[in-house]
Amino acid sequence: MGNVHELNFLKEKIDELKKDGVYRKLPILETPNETEIILNGKKVINLSSNNYLGFANNPRMKKAAIEAVEKYGVGSGAVRTIVGNMDIHEELEKVLAEFKREEAAFIFQSGFNCNAGTIQAITEKGDLIISDELNHASIIDGCRLSRADKTIYKHSDMDSLEQVLKENRDKYNKLLIITDGVFSMDGDIAKLPEIVELAEKYEAMTYVDDAHGSGVLGESGRGTVDHFGLHGRVDFSMGTLSKAIGVIGGYVAGSQTMYEWLSHRARPVLFSTSLPPAAVGAIIEAIKILSETTEYTDRLWDNAKYFKEKLGTLGFNTGHSETPITPVIIGEESKAMEFSRKLLENGVFVSGIVFPTVPKGTGRVRCMVTAAHTREQLDRAVEVFETVGKEMNII
């Protein structure tokens, strides 16, 4: 009999990953997350980060983080409901609510925590959650934690959504429609105005996960709700503080009623220590910067447009992206991973993305252009794409 502690069942699964060509080791970054980085000891152009606005190493934000540490220490020392709720946390929520043009904002330690904590707190047995089939893993897990029934509608398909609403309206107490604001693998934007219309017609609530819309869409990055002018008509607007904002954390913006309930029932906040002061100080500064200027979001969109056009001209398939997320769709899983490897060998870091993150047969590399990239860096990256693409007969 084998030794139970050897975890042979996991060894077998790891061997399978190796056989399928999708086993990987984590890349190791030796510098701040900038547009050019030292990765595994080599200088490369970085097209893999969610650092949309280049805020992860922003001097004003670093200064604010250091000041917060000097004043409040390195950690808050407790969950918010005991004694880990500092005035700096309260200030962040006020600043965020104002920025998002909503009554209130409730902060979590991460975007994942936000979905895991909010969805189960606002639904119960007798309710139905209706989710877009391409929604993020954290939404799927948040739904699993809820005692409500769950169903999906076809991706961004309003007929499919209406059919689900029509069939189920009378069978359940509350209906909650959940969608990503921007879908992270394809870069397409949810049809939010139509979703809201249907939600109001069938008396359902709406929940938008705006992880990739935060700091990207809307005025100065206020998000998808702002982009479509739907304030007051989306019940729960979730945002992240770790992508465009460059730090860590998540929040849900909405009504004061929502805020009061979550402060009693959001499990990640009730049972996990609150955000560290350094993170909070830096985030407040980030929101101040965005409230002062649109230069970062303008540059982000200019760069994204420039890069997309160049790749499109070369004949790469960049899918249906409407945002700075630029997928280059290869198809076969192992070929996508090989493409990513060869780009890296040539000085461009773009991670390969394969099943189960994206459907089988749609393996891709996902390019994340930021406000901080220079034209010269983007030109160099495009040259490498062209060389490797021709070498591998992709273009």
Phi, psi and chi 1 to 4 in degrees:
 res  aa     phi    psi   chi1   chi2   chi3   chi4
   1 MET       -  133.1 -165.1  177.6  138.7      -
   2 GLY   -70.2  161.0      -      -      -      -
   3 ASN   -75.5  120.7 -177.4  -13.1      -      -
   4 VAL   -59.8  -28.3   69.3      -      -      -
   5 HIS   -76.7   -6.4  -57.4  -56.1      -      -
   6 GLU   -80.3   -9.1  -78.0  179.9    8.4      -
   7 LEU    51.0   48.7  -57.8  179.3      -      -
   8 ASN   -59.6  -31.1  -76.0  -40.2      -      -
   9 PHE   -63.2  -32.1   74.0  103.4      -      -
  10 LEU   -78.9  -37.2  -70.6 -178.2      -      -
  11 LYS   -57.6  -41.6  -78.2 -176.5 -176.2  164.3
  12 GLU   -62.4  -42.5  -76.8  164.2   22.0      -
  13 LYS   -66.2  -37.4  -72.5 -178.7 -167.7  -67.3
  14 ILE   -65.5  -40.5  -68.6  165.2      -      -
  15 ASP   -61.1  -36.8  -72.9  -20.8      -      -
  16 GLU   -62.3  -42.6 -105.0  171.1   61.3      -
  17 LEU   -59.1  -42.2  -65.2  178.6      -      -
  18 LYS   -63.9  -43.3  -71.8  177.8  178.7  169.4
  19 LYS   -62.3  -38.0 -162.8  175.2   90.5 -121.0
  20 ASP   -80.9   -2.9  -65.7  -16.4      -      -
  21 GLY    75.0   19.6      -      -      -      -
  22 VAL  -116.9    8.7  -66.9      -      -      -
  23 TYR   -72.3  140.4  177.6   83.9      -      -
  24 ARG  -145.4  157.5   54.2  169.5  162.4   59.0
  25 LYS  -104.3  148.5  -80.4 -164.3  159.3   57.4
  26 LEU   -67.9  132.7  -66.2  178.8      -      -
  27 PRO   -67.8  147.9   20.8  -26.3      -      -
  28 ILE  -115.7  121.1  -59.0  167.3      -      -
  29 LEU   -97.4  131.0  179.1   61.1      -      -
  30 GLU  -110.7    7.5  -62.7  164.1   38.9      -
  31 THR  -136.1  174.1   52.9      -      -      -
  32 PRO   -59.8  158.4  -20.7   31.1      -      -
  33 ASN   -78.1   86.3 -159.7  -35.2      -      -
  34 GLU  -112.1 -171.5  -71.9  -83.7   11.4      -
  35 THR   -74.8  -29.9   53.3      -      -      -
  36 GLU  -121.6  133.0  -72.2 -158.8   45.9      -
  37 ILE  -135.0  163.8   53.4  176.7      -      -
  38 ILE  -101.7  114.2  -66.2  175.3      -      -
  39 LEU  -120.0  124.9 -168.6   75.8      -      -
  40 ASN    48.9   38.1  -58.4  -25.3      -      -
  41 GLY    83.9    6.3      -      -      -      -
  42 LYS  -129.1  138.7  179.9 -178.0  172.0 -175.1
  43 LYS   -78.1  125.7 -168.2  172.8 -173.8 -169.3
  44 VAL  -140.4  158.6  -66.9      -      -      -
  45 ILE   -79.8  130.6  -65.9  172.0      -      -
  46 ASN   -96.7  112.5  178.4   13.7      -      -
  47 LEU  -120.3   30.1  -77.9  175.2      -      -
  48 SER  -121.2    0.3  -85.6      -      -      -
  49 SER   -97.2  157.1  130.5      -      -      -
  50 ASN   -90.2   13.1  -65.1  -40.0      -      -
  51 ASN   -78.9   60.2 -176.8   24.5      -      -
  52 TYR   -48.7  -40.5  -74.4  111.2      -      -
  53 LEU  -102.1    1.9  -58.0  174.2      -      -
  54 GLY    73.4   22.4      -      -      -      -
  55 PHE   -80.7  -14.1  -82.3    5.9      -      -
  56 ALA   -61.2  -22.5      -      -      -      -
  57 ASN  -128.2   29.6 -166.4   31.8      -      -
  58 ASN   -70.0  126.8  179.2  -76.9      -      -
  59 PRO   -58.5  -41.8  -19.4   28.2      -      -
  60 ARG   -63.4  -38.9  -87.2  178.9   63.9  178.4
  61 MET   -71.9  -36.1  -71.6  166.8   61.6      -
  62 LYS   -64.1  -41.1  -70.7 -158.4  -65.2 -164.7
  63 LYS   -62.2  -43.9 -171.6  167.6  173.8  -77.4
  64 ALA   -64.0  -37.1      -      -      -      -
  65 ALA   -65.2  -43.1      -      -      -      -
  66 ILE   -64.7  -43.0  -68.2  162.5      -      -
  67 GLU   -61.6  -39.2  -77.4  167.7    7.8      -
  68 ALA   -65.4  -39.1      -      -      -      -
  69 VAL   -64.5  -44.7  169.4      -      -      -
  70 GLU   -58.6  -39.0  -62.9  -71.0    1.7      -
  71 LYS   -83.4  -39.8 -176.5  172.2  177.7 -176.6
  72 TYR  -115.4   -7.1  -63.8   97.6      -      -
  73 GLY    92.1 -175.1      -      -      -      -
  74 VAL   -88.5  -23.4  -68.9      -      -      -
  75 GLY  -139.8  160.7      -      -      -      -
  76 SER   -85.8  -15.8   66.8      -      -      -
  77 GLY    82.6   -5.7      -      -      -      -
  78 ALA  -168.9  170.9      -      -      -      -
  79 VAL   -71.5  160.8  -60.3      -      -      -
  80 ARG   -63.2  -34.3  -75.4 -172.6   80.1 -177.1
  81 THR   -74.3  -12.2   48.3      -      -      -
  82 ILE  -100.7  -80.1  -62.9  173.9      -      -
  83 VAL  -145.3   15.4   72.1      -      -      -
  84 GLY   -93.9   16.1      -      -      -      -
  85 ASN  -101.9   96.2 -175.9   40.8      -      -
  86 MET   -89.6  162.7  -63.7  169.6  157.9      -
  87 ASP   -61.4  -24.6   57.7    6.7      -      -
  88 ILE   -68.2  -32.6 -164.4  170.7      -      -
  89 HIS   -66.9  -42.6  -67.9  103.6      -      -
  90 GLU   -63.5  -40.2  -62.2  -86.0  -36.8      -
  91 GLU   -63.5  -43.1 -174.4 -166.9  -19.0      -
  92 LEU   -58.8  -43.0  173.3   56.6      -      -
  93 GLU   -64.3  -38.0  -71.2 -179.6  -29.2      -
  94 LYS   -65.1  -46.2  -77.5 -168.0 -177.2   70.4
  95 VAL   -61.3  -42.3  165.7      -      -      -
  96 LEU   -66.9  -44.4  -85.8  172.7      -      -
  97 ALA   -60.4  -42.3      -      -      -      -
  98 GLU   -64.5  -45.6 -155.4  171.4  -65.0      -
  99 PHE   -60.8  -42.4  180.0   68.7      -      -
 100 LYS   -81.0   -4.0  -66.3  -70.0  -74.2 -174.8
 101 ARG    57.2   44.3  -57.8  178.1  167.2  132.9
 102 GLU  -126.8  166.7  -60.8  -75.1   -5.7      -
 103 GLU   -65.4  -40.9  -94.8  179.5   34.8      -
 104 ALA  -150.8  159.3      -      -      -      -
 105 ALA  -139.0  136.2      -      -      -      -
 106 PHE  -117.2  121.2 -171.7   79.9      -      -
 107 ILE   -92.6  145.5   51.9  170.7      -      -
 108 PHE  -123.0  170.3  -72.8   80.0      -      -
 109 GLN   -77.9  -17.5  -58.1   89.2  -26.5      -
 110 SER  -159.8  164.0   74.8      -      -      -
 111 GLY   -62.4  -38.8      -      -      -      -
 112 PHE   -60.8  -48.0 -160.7  110.2      -      -
 113 ASN   -57.1  -37.2  -93.1  -12.7      -      -
 114 CYS   -62.3  -47.0 -174.7      -      -      -
 115 ASN   -69.1  -41.4  -76.5  -24.8      -      -
 116 ALA   -63.6  -34.9      -      -      -      -
 117 GLY   -87.0  -34.4      -      -      -      -
 118 THR   -81.0  -46.2  -53.1      -      -      -
 119 ILE   -59.5  -44.6  -63.4  167.1      -      -
 120 GLN   -72.2  -21.5   54.6   86.7   22.2      -
 121 ALA   -80.3  -24.1      -      -      -      -
 122 ILE  -106.5   -1.5   58.3  175.0      -      -
 123 THR  -127.3  158.5   53.4      -      -      -
 124 GLU  -150.8 -179.6   57.2 -160.8   -5.5      -
 125 LYS   -56.2  136.1 -155.4  171.6  166.5   35.4
 126 GLY    97.8   -6.7      -      -      -      -
 127 ASP  -104.1  167.3  -63.1  -19.9      -      -
 128 LEU  -130.4  130.3  177.3   68.6      -      -
 129 ILE  -100.6  128.0  -61.7  167.9      -      -
 130 ILE  -114.9  114.6  -53.7  164.2      -      -
 131 SER  -121.3  140.0 -176.9      -      -      -
 132 ASP   -63.2  140.0 -174.0  -67.5      -      -
 133 GLU   -65.1  -18.5   66.9  180.0  -23.4      -
 134 LEU  -102.2   15.5  -67.8 -170.8      -      -
 135 ASN   -61.1  154.0  -83.4  -13.7      -      -
 136 HIS   -63.4  152.5 -171.7  -99.4      -      -
 137 ALA   -51.7  -36.4      -      -      -      -
 138 SER   -68.7  -29.7   58.5      -      -      -
 139 ILE   -70.2  -43.9  -65.6  175.9      -      -
 140 ILE   -59.2  -44.7  -65.8  164.1      -      -
 141 ASP   -67.9  -38.5  -73.7    5.6      -      -
 142 GLY   -60.1  -41.3      -      -      -      -
 143 CYS   -65.8  -40.1  -66.6      -      -      -
 144 ARG   -61.3  -32.2  -77.3  179.4 -178.3  147.5
 145 LEU   -76.6  -15.1  -71.1  168.8      -      -
 146 SER   -85.4  150.9  166.2      -      -      -
 147 ARG   -86.5   -0.6  -67.7 -162.5  169.6   88.6
 148 ALA   -71.4  161.7      -      -      -      -
 149 ASP   -76.2  156.2  -73.6   -8.7      -      -
 150 LYS  -129.8  147.5  -58.8  102.7 -174.6  159.5
 151 THR  -149.1  160.5 -174.5      -      -      -
 152 ILE  -118.1  156.6   61.2  169.4      -      -
 153 TYR  -117.2  156.4   62.2   93.6      -      -
 154 LYS   -60.4  146.1  -72.5 -163.3 -167.8   92.9
 155 HIS   -53.0  118.6  175.8   53.4      -      -
 156 SER    51.6   26.6  -81.1      -      -      -
 157 ASP  -101.9  106.5 -177.9  -30.5      -      -
 158 MET   -71.3  -28.9  -64.9  -58.6  104.0      -
 159 ASP   -66.0  -43.2  -65.9  -24.2      -      -
 160 SER   -62.6  -43.1  168.7      -      -      -
 161 LEU   -62.9  -45.4  173.9   57.9      -      -
 162 GLU   -63.9  -37.9 -178.9  153.1   28.4      -
 163 GLN   -60.7  -45.0 -161.8  179.2  -20.5      -
 164 VAL   -62.2  -43.0  174.1      -      -      -
 165 LEU   -62.6  -47.0  -73.2  163.6      -      -
 166 LYS   -60.3  -47.8 -159.5  178.6  -87.9  177.9
 167 GLU   -66.4  -29.1  -79.5  171.5   16.1      -
 168 ASN  -110.4   -8.9  -67.2  -70.8      -      -
 169 ARG   -53.3  -43.1  178.7   57.4  -81.2 -174.7
 170 ASP   -84.1  -10.3  -60.0  -24.2      -      -
 171 LYS   -90.1  -13.2  -60.6  179.7 -163.7  163.0
 172 TYR  -129.7  159.2  -69.4   93.4      -      -
 173 ASN   -71.6  -69.2  -58.4  -31.2      -      -
 174 LYS  -113.4  143.8  -60.1 -168.4  -59.1  -70.1
 175 LEU  -113.0  138.3  -58.4 -176.1      -      -
 176 LEU  -127.3  117.6  177.1   66.5      -      -
 177 ILE   -93.6  127.6  -57.0  165.7      -      -
 178 ILE  -120.1  132.6  -55.8 -172.2      -      -
 179 THR  -143.1  149.3 -178.5      -      -      -
 180 ASP   -66.4  148.4  -85.5   10.9      -      -
 181 GLY   -77.4  -49.0      -      -      -      -
 182 VAL  -122.5  129.4  172.1      -      -      -
 183 PHE   -82.6  125.2  -69.8   87.8      -      -
 184 SER   -71.5  -20.5   59.9      -      -      -
 185 MET   -95.6  -28.3  -69.0  -57.7  139.5      -
 186 ASP  -110.0  -19.3  -66.7  -67.9      -      -
 187 GLY    76.3   15.6      -      -      -      -
 188 ASP   -87.6  157.1   53.3  -35.4      -      -
 189 ILE  -101.7  138.9  -57.2  171.4      -      -
 190 ALA   -61.7  149.3      -      -      -      -
 191 LYS   -82.9   67.4  -66.7  177.0  177.8  163.2
 192 LEU   -61.5  -43.2 -149.0   51.3      -      -
 193 PRO   -58.0  -41.5  -24.2   34.1      -      -
 194 GLU   -68.7  -39.1  -69.5   95.9  -39.9      -
 195 ILE   -62.0  -44.3  -68.1  170.4      -      -
 196 VAL   -64.2  -42.1  167.4      -      -      -
 197 GLU   -56.8  -48.7  -70.0  -76.3  -32.5      -
 198 LEU   -64.8  -40.5  -74.4  171.1      -      -
 199 ALA   -60.4  -42.7      -      -      -      -
 200 GLU   -70.0  -37.2  -71.3  171.0  -10.4      -
 201 LYS   -62.3  -40.9 -179.2  177.5  171.3 -176.0
 202 TYR  -102.9   14.5  -69.5   94.0      -      -
 203 GLU    52.1   52.3  -64.9 -174.6  -17.6      -
 204 ALA  -111.5  157.9      -      -      -      -
 205 MET   -91.5  157.4  -59.9  179.6  -67.5      -
 206 THR  -121.2  146.1   43.9      -      -      -
 207 TYR  -136.1  121.4 -175.4  115.8      -      -
 208 VAL  -114.6  125.2  175.8      -      -      -
 209 ASP   -91.3  105.8  173.6  -24.9      -      -
 210 ASP  -104.6   35.3 -136.7    5.6      -      -
 211 ALA   -53.5  -45.1      -      -      -      -
 212 HIS   -96.9    4.4  -73.6  -85.8      -      -
 213 GLY  -100.3  -23.6      -      -      -      -
 214 SER   -64.7  125.2  -54.5      -      -      -
 215 GLY    77.5    3.1      -      -      -      -
 216 VAL  -121.6  -56.0  174.8      -      -      -
 217 LEU   -97.3  165.4  -74.8  168.0      -      -
 218 GLY    78.0  175.5      -      -      -      -
 219 GLU   -65.8  118.4 -171.4 -165.5  -16.5      -
 220 SER    54.2   31.3 -122.0      -      -      -
 221 GLY    82.3   27.6      -      -      -      -
 222 ARG   -74.4   -8.1  -78.4  173.9  172.5   80.8
 223 GLY   107.9 -179.6      -      -      -      -
 224 THR   -64.8  -38.1  -45.4      -      -      -
 225 VAL   -61.2  -43.7  173.6      -      -      -
 226 ASP   -67.6  -41.3 -169.7   78.1      -      -
 227 HIS   -54.1  -39.8  173.0   72.9      -      -
 228 PHE   -98.5    0.7  -72.9  115.1      -      -
 229 GLY    62.4   45.8      -      -      -      -
 230 LEU  -109.6   26.3  -66.9  168.1      -      -
 231 HIS   -56.1  136.8  -62.5  -74.0      -      -
 232 GLY    81.8   -4.8      -      -      -      -
 233 ARG  -114.6   -5.4  -64.4  175.8   68.4 -166.3
 234 VAL  -111.4  122.0  171.9      -      -      -
 235 ASP   -73.1  -37.5  -56.9  -75.6      -      -
 236 PHE  -133.2  116.2  -54.0   94.8      -      -
 237 SER  -116.1  105.6  175.7      -      -      -
 238 MET   -92.6  139.3  173.2  -88.2 -178.5      -
 239 GLY  -136.0  160.0      -      -      -      -
 240 THR  -110.7  155.9  177.8      -      -      -
 241 LEU  -114.5   10.2  -59.3  164.6      -      -
 242 SER  -110.6   -9.3   57.5      -      -      -
 243 LYS  -100.1  -97.3  -66.4 -177.7  167.7   65.7
 244 ALA   -59.9  -34.4      -      -      -      -
 245 ILE   -74.0  -21.7  -56.7  -56.7      -      -
 246 GLY    82.9    8.1      -      -      -      -
 247 VAL  -119.0 -114.4 -166.7      -      -      -
 248 ILE  -156.0  150.0 -171.6   80.1      -      -
 249 GLY   123.8  171.7      -      -      -      -
 250 GLY  -148.8  170.0      -      -      -      -
 251 TYR  -156.0  159.6   63.1   89.8      -      -
 252 VAL  -122.5  129.7   59.2      -      -      -
 253 ALA  -107.4  145.3      -      -      -      -
 254 GLY   173.2 -138.7      -      -      -      -
 255 SER   -87.2  163.7   65.0      -      -      -
 256 GLN   -62.1  -36.1 -171.1   57.0   35.5      -
 257 THR   -59.6  -47.4  -54.0      -      -      -
 258 MET   -56.8  -45.2  166.9 -148.6   78.1      -
 259 TYR   -59.3  -47.2 -176.7   94.3      -      -
 260 GLU   -63.0  -40.4  -76.2  175.2   36.8      -
 261 TRP   -68.0  -45.3  179.3 -114.5      -      -
 262 LEU   -62.3  -34.7  -71.7  179.5      -      -
 263 SER   -67.4  -13.1   67.0      -      -      -
 264 HIS  -102.8  -20.2  -72.5   85.2      -      -
 265 ARG  -131.4   -1.5  -75.2  -64.9 -179.0  -85.1
 266 ALA   -81.8  103.1      -      -      -      -
 267 ARG   -59.7  -41.0  -69.5  170.2   73.1   82.4
 268 PRO   -62.4  -26.8  -23.0   34.4      -      -
 269 VAL   -84.1  -32.4  172.4      -      -      -
 270 LEU   -75.7  -26.7  -58.2 -179.5      -      -
 271 PHE  -123.7   17.3  -61.9  105.0      -      -
 272 SER  -145.7  138.6 -167.9      -      -      -
 273 THR   -56.0  142.7  -63.0      -      -      -
 274 SER   -69.8  167.0   58.1      -      -      -
 275 LEU   -53.8  141.0  -79.3  166.5      -      -
 276 PRO   -68.7  147.3   18.8  -26.8      -      -
 277 PRO   -52.7  -39.0  -26.7   33.5      -      -
 278 ALA   -58.2  -44.1      -      -      -      -
 279 ALA   -63.6  -44.4      -      -      -      -
 280 VAL   -64.4  -43.7 -177.4      -      -      -
 281 GLY   -60.6  -43.3      -      -      -      -
 282 ALA   -66.4  -39.4      -      -      -      -
 283 ILE   -65.9  -43.5  -64.6  160.1      -      -
 284 ILE   -57.4  -42.9  -69.0  169.3      -      -
 285 GLU   -64.2  -39.5 -166.3   61.4   30.1      -
 286 ALA   -60.4  -43.1      -      -      -      -
 287 ILE   -66.7  -37.0  -57.0  -59.2      -      -
 288 LYS   -61.4  -45.2  -77.3 -177.9 -174.1  163.4
 289 ILE   -58.7  -46.9  -65.8  169.3      -      -
 290 LEU   -66.8  -29.6  -70.8  179.2      -      -
 291 SER   -73.5  -21.7  -58.4      -      -      -
 292 GLU   -87.0  -29.7  -69.3  162.9   10.4      -
 293 THR  -151.5  153.8  178.0      -      -      -
 294 THR  -104.7    8.9   63.1      -      -      -
 295 GLU   -61.2  -35.4   72.3  165.2  -68.2      -
 296 TYR   -69.9  -46.4  -66.9   94.4      -      -
 297 THR   -67.7  -37.1   41.5      -      -      -
 298 ASP   -60.8  -45.3  -66.4  -16.1      -      -
 299 ARG   -65.6  -38.9 -119.5 -168.7   -5.0 -108.4
 300 LEU   -56.3  -49.5  166.9   65.4      -      -
 301 TRP   -69.2  -37.4  -77.1   89.9      -      -
 302 ASP   -60.1  -47.6  -75.7  -12.2      -      -
 303 ASN   -63.2  -42.7  -81.0  -12.6      -      -
 304 ALA   -62.4  -44.1      -      -      -      -
 305 LYS   -63.0  -45.6 -157.9  164.2  157.5  -94.4
 306 TYR   -58.4  -49.0 -179.6   78.7      -      -
 307 PHE   -66.6  -44.5 -174.5   71.0      -      -
 308 LYS   -58.6  -46.3  -93.8 -159.1 -177.2   86.6
 309 GLU   -60.5  -42.6  -83.6  168.2   10.8      -
 310 LYS   -63.1  -44.8  -69.0 -122.8  158.4 -172.7
 311 LEU   -66.9  -40.2  -74.3 -174.3      -      -
 312 GLY   -61.3  -42.2      -      -      -      -
 313 THR   -61.2  -34.7  -53.4      -      -      -
 314 LEU   -73.8  -15.4  -73.1  173.2      -      -
 315 GLY    99.8   13.6      -      -      -      -
 316 PHE   -75.4  149.3  -76.1  104.8      -      -
 317 ASN   -89.6  105.2  171.4   10.7      -      -
 318 THR  -100.5   18.1   57.4      -      -      -
 319 GLY    64.3 -147.9      -      -      -      -
 320 HIS  -111.4   31.2  -48.3  -68.2      -      -
 321 SER   -64.8  137.1  173.2      -      -      -
 322 GLU  -116.4   12.3  -53.7  165.6   79.5      -
 323 THR  -137.3  179.2   59.8      -      -      -
 324 PRO   -63.5  -15.7  -28.7   39.0      -      -
 325 ILE   -65.2  121.1  -64.3  169.6      -      -
 326 THR  -122.6   95.3  -53.2      -      -      -
 327 PRO   -76.8  142.9   25.0  -26.0      -      -
 328 VAL  -115.2  105.4  174.8      -      -      -
 329 ILE   -87.3  123.3  -61.3  161.8      -      -
 330 ILE  -103.3  -39.9  -52.9  -62.3      -      -
 331 GLY   113.1  -94.0      -      -      -      -
 332 GLU   -62.3  132.8 -166.3 -169.1  -41.6      -
 333 GLU   -53.5  -55.3  -88.7   70.2   13.4      -
 334 SER   -67.7  -29.8   54.7      -      -      -
 335 LYS   -69.1  -39.1 -163.6  171.6 -178.2 -176.6
 336 ALA   -62.6  -42.3      -      -      -      -
 337 MET   -67.4  -36.9  -65.1  -48.9  -83.6      -
 338 GLU   -66.9  -39.9 -170.0 -165.0  -16.9      -
 339 PHE   -58.9  -46.8 -173.9   51.3      -      -
 340 SER   -60.4  -43.6  168.5      -      -      -
 341 ARG   -61.8  -44.2  -94.4 -163.4  -54.6  -83.3
 342 LYS   -69.0  -36.0  -72.4 -146.0  161.2  121.0
 343 LEU   -60.7  -43.1  -70.4  171.2      -      -
 344 LEU   -63.6  -42.9 -175.3   56.2      -      -
 345 GLU   -57.1  -30.7  -80.3  164.7   24.2      -
 346 ASN   -95.6   10.7  -74.4  -84.5      -      -
 347 GLY    94.8   16.2      -      -      -      -
 348 VAL  -127.2  122.3  177.1      -      -      -
 349 PHE   -97.3  109.3  178.0   53.0      -      -
 350 VAL  -135.7  119.4 -166.4      -      -      -
 351 SER   -75.4  142.3   37.1      -      -      -
 352 GLY   -78.0  143.0      -      -      -      -
 353 ILE  -129.4  124.4  -66.5  172.7      -      -
 354 VAL  -134.2  177.4  -65.5      -      -      -
 355 PHE   -52.1  138.5 -178.9   82.4      -      -
 356 PRO   -90.6    4.1   33.5  -32.8      -      -
 357 THR   -69.7  -36.8  -48.4      -      -      -
 358 VAL  -126.4  159.5  -67.9      -      -      -
 359 PRO   -59.1  150.1  -20.9   30.5      -      -
 360 LYS   -53.2  139.4  -87.1 -153.3  159.6   83.0
 361 GLY    84.5    2.5      -      -      -      -
 362 THR  -121.8   32.2   68.8      -      -      -
 363 GLY   -52.3  144.2      -      -      -      -
 364 ARG  -156.5  169.0   66.6 -162.9   60.8 -174.0
 365 VAL  -109.2  143.5  -63.5      -      -      -
 366 ARG  -114.1  113.1 -178.2 -179.3   62.4  159.0
 367 CYS   -90.9  128.1  -51.4      -      -      -
 368 MET  -113.1   99.6  -55.1  -61.9  -92.9      -
 369 VAL   -82.4  143.3 -179.7      -      -      -
 370 THR  -121.7  171.7   73.8      -      -      -
 371 ALA   -67.1  -23.0      -      -      -      -
 372 ALA   -87.0  -15.3      -      -      -      -
 373 HIS   -63.1  139.9  -78.9   99.2      -      -
 374 THR   -89.7  159.1   63.7      -      -      -
 375 ARG   -58.9  -38.4  -73.6  -71.2  154.5  100.6
 376 GLU   -61.8  -41.2 -176.9  -91.7  -27.8      -
 377 GLN   -65.8  -41.5  -72.3  169.0  -25.4      -
 378 LEU   -66.3  -39.6  -65.2  176.4      -      -
 379 ASP   -61.6  -43.9  -72.2  -18.5      -      -
 380 ARG   -62.6  -41.1  -91.9 -166.6  -69.7  145.8
 381 ALA   -62.6  -44.2      -      -      -      -
 382 VAL   -60.7  -40.8  168.6      -      -      -
 383 GLU   -58.4  -43.5  -88.9  171.4   38.8      -
 384 VAL   -65.3  -42.3  171.4      -      -      -
 385 PHE   -56.7  -42.9  -95.2   85.3      -      -
 386 GLU   -64.7  -48.7 -177.5  174.4   10.5      -
 387 THR   -57.9  -53.0  -53.3      -      -      -
 388 VAL   -68.8  -39.1  176.5      -      -      -
 389 GLY   -59.7  -41.0      -      -      -      -
 390 LYS   -71.4  -42.6  -76.2  177.5  174.7  163.6
 391 GLU   -56.6  -38.7 -149.0  177.5  -82.0      -
 392 MET   -96.1    7.9  -73.2 -177.4   65.9      -
 393 ASN    57.6   35.7  -64.7  -38.8      -      -
 394 ILE   -86.3  -35.2  -68.2  163.8      -      -
 395 ILE  -121.5      -   49.8  168.7      -      -
